[in-house]
């Protein structure tokens, strides 16, 4: 898995050129399917579903997020795609604030994650995370541990 990083050479929180990496683990504290459905309804082989999630983060990424999770997924076959928009509140490498990030991936049985996308939403940062830009990634270890990392920079 190749994490994405910001384009150009923005200034990092340490004053160095280039992105800073903050990593951690997370758990899903809540996953609640909603009754929201696409309108107009279009029947496909994999129906679109929407859920809300709460995640808890530990490590250099420390805090919580509220997530809108949209997917078309067949759990039996292990095939499908998801798109998640997260609103994060906490700290990255000790800097406190909030920001949004989005990630998406597809899976097909036996092939792992394909077509991954992960980026911080420009203009969404507050507090000590104001001006945050960048990307990152997600991974799930064989033991089920969920990992997250951000390669980010803070603007002026």
N, C-alpha and C positions, 0 to 999 in steps of 0.2 A: 504494500500500500504506500503510495507516495503522497505525503501531505502537500497541500497547496501553500503558497506563501504570497505575500503582497508583491505587487510589481514595483519596480524602482528601488530606491534605497532610502526609505523613510528613517527617521531617527527613532531608535528604540528607547524604552524607559531607562536604560542604563546610560544613555547618551552616545552609544555606539551606532554606527551605520548598519542597517539591516534589521531583520525581524528578531524578536525575542521569543523564545519558546517557554510556555508554561504548560505543565501536564498534570494530570490527576486521574482519579477513578470516579465513577459515579454509580449510583443505584437508582432504580426507578421506585419512587415512594408511592406513586399512584398512577394508574392507567385506567381511564374511564371512557369507554365508547360513548359517542353521542348519537343523537337521532338525526343529525344533519345529513342530508342526501343531496346529490347534484340535482339541479332543476334547470332544464327539463331532464327527466330520467332517461338514461341511455343504457340498455342492457348489454353487458359485455361478459366475457368468460370469467373475469375477475372483478367483482363489484368494488366500487370505491367506498371506503369507510373513513370516518373521521373520529379521532379520539383526542382527549386532553390528557396530558401527562404532567407529573411533577417529578423532577430529578433532584438528587442531593449529590454534591460534588465534594471531594476531599483531595488534599494535596496542594500543589501550587495553584490549581484551579479549585477554589473553595467557595461554596455557596449553594444556591438552588436555582432552578429554572422552572418556568411554566412553558409548556410546549403544546402547540397545535400539530397533531400528527395525522397526516393523510396517507392512505395506502390503498393499493390494489394488490392483494396478496393471498396466495393459496398456502395455508399453513401445512396442509398434508403433503404437498409437492415441494414445499420450500422455494417457491417461485413467486416473484412479484417485485414491486417497487414501492418505496416510501418517500415522502417529502416531509420534513419537520422544520417548523419555525419556532425557535426558542427565545424566550426573554430571560436573560441571566441576571442574577443579583448576587454580588459577592466580591471576591478578590481574585485577581490574576497576579501571581508573584507578589502578593502583599498590597497591591493597589486596588482600592475599593471603588465600586461603581456598578453601573448596569449597562447592558448592551444587548442587542439582538444578534442571533446568528442563525443561519439556515444550513441544512444538510440534507442530502438525498443519496440513495443508492438503490441498485437493483440486485436481485439474487436469482440464480437458477440452481436447481438441485445439484449439489456437488461442485459448484464452481466458485463459491465464495461471493464476495461483494464485487459488483461491477459498476462502472460508470459513476464512481463516487464524486460528490460535489460537497464542499464545505467552505463557507465564507462568512465573515463578519459583515453585518448590514452597515453600509457606510452611513455616517451621521447619527448612529443610534447610541453612542456612548455617553455616559454621564459621569460626574464626579472625577475621580482620578483616572477613569477610563475614557474620558471625553476625547474624541478624535481617533479612537481605536480603528484600525484597519487590519486586514489580514485574512488568514484562513486557518486551517487545522485539519483534524481528522479524528476518526473514531475507530476503535478496534475492540474485539471481544476475544479474550484469551480462551484457551481450551477449557479452563476451569470455570468459565462463565464471568470472570472479572471484566467489567466494561471500562475501557480506557478512553480518555479524551486528551487532545493537545491543541493548543493555539499557537500559531506562528504569527505574531502581531507586532505592530508598531503604534505609537501614540503620536498624533499630530500636534501642531501648535495650538 
